[in-house]
């Protein structure tokens, strides 16, 4: 939970309140860590995964509408080259990157 708080730029108490709310809504569950019985992980519930997937798809569609669909094929190729220069992991096939860069999908 501490690592998650750091990653999302919240205080540990702020993250605890957020996870409490998400847990009440059935979107996450707390699972005790196997390597440290004093610690818990916040894990998406099946309902939480479903909601996260829907939100991801909606966000990708909107990014395509506002950004990718306005670029030519040459500009998309340049953009992929720039992303790859920033982080070579972008060179590996990634579903989200493929969805964003395939027009008409």
Buried (B, 14 or more C-beta within 10 A) or exposed (E): BEEBBEEEEBEEEEBBEBBEEBBEEEBBBEEEEEEEEEBBBBEBBEEBEEBEEEEEEEEBEEBBEEEBEEBEEEEBEEBBEEBEEEEEEBEEEEEEBEBBBEEEE
